[in-house]
Amino acid sequence: MKITNLLKPAWNSVMNSDVNPLRSYSIPTAHMMMQLLSWMWSAIFSIVIGSYAVFGVSAILHMLIVAGIFITYSVFKSAEEFSGKR
């Protein structure tokens, strides 16, 4: 079995806004919740590896990744709605 077959459902359960439990929230609220979760996981990872100096870098990278995903989703959703109104 390919590893992608194992990882895809796990990825979707967290990162896919149509599947994860945050789907019932509005996009801005879900985005904020994902940002808070990314900060939490950044702190956990930096504590686990024993370096508080890594927290800043990890937090910024998590924030950029989550923000990029939600900005892309918002642009795609807006484009889809715009094309539906034509």
Rosetta blueprint (number, residue, H / E / L):
1 M L
2 K L
3 I H
4 T H
5 N H
6 L H
7 L H
8 K H
9 P H
10 A H
11 W H
12 N H
13 S H
14 V H
15 M H
16 N L
17 S L
18 D L
19 V L
20 N L
21 P H
22 L H
23 R H
24 S H
25 Y L
26 S L
27 I H
28 P H
29 T H
30 A H
31 H H
32 M H
33 M H
34 M H
35 Q H
36 L H
37 L H
38 S H
39 W H
40 M H
41 W H
42 S H
43 A H
44 I H
45 F H
46 S H
47 I H
48 V H
49 I L
50 G L
51 S L
52 Y L
53 A H
54 V H
55 F H
56 G H
57 V H
58 S H
59 A H
60 I H
61 L H
62 H H
63 M H
64 L H
65 I H
66 V H
67 A H
68 G H
69 I H
70 F H
71 I H
72 T H
73 Y H
74 S H
75 V H
76 F H
77 K H
78 S H
79 A H
80 E H
81 E H
82 F H
83 S H
84 G H
85 K H
86 R L
